[in-house]
């Protein structure tokens, strides 16, 4: 998409028209986005996803992605995952599904675009079930939020080992990384980032 096409789309929005000289704030999105007066919208809401930020630091904000936009965003994520995950890997998607959150769906879609085995576990299965599944299917990569991964590590017996951990949604401190190394044997760690307001950014 060219800058010219972005500016043309902005002219169709009551909010953006004449306001292309300043950065957006969360307040702008909350007040004028899909859950507000909708003045930011540049077209009809059709064939789309509604997504929400986690709201851990403030009230959540909501964003609308067309299916094409979401697919394109996960193309970029798949490209980066493809540098980390190989065809012989079995990857456990332990992100949180539901609550209008993007991460589980984005990870699942990105993994579907690369050659690997997928364990679509999510974060709401009982820990013993997750532990058994990871062991029985020889998971080599874990993808999840640090708080969930650390809670899982605290409850398992270390009966399996993985090679890599990919995390997102929260910061992973060095002490947490050491715990995941000790329990899961992971040698490599990668952080991916993508706020709901802007989509996938990088890894």
Buried (B, 14 or more C-beta within 10 A) or exposed (E): EEEEEEEEEBEEBBBBEEEEEEEBEBEBBBBBBBBBEBBBBBEEEEEBBEBBBBEEEEEBBBBBBBEEBBEBBBEBBBBBBBEBBBEEBBBBBBBBBEEBBBBBBBBBBBBEBBEBBBBBBBBEEEBEEBBBBBBEEEBBBBBBBBBBBBEBBEEBEEEBBBBBBBBBBBEBEEEBBEBBBEBBEBEEBBBBEBBBBEBBEEB
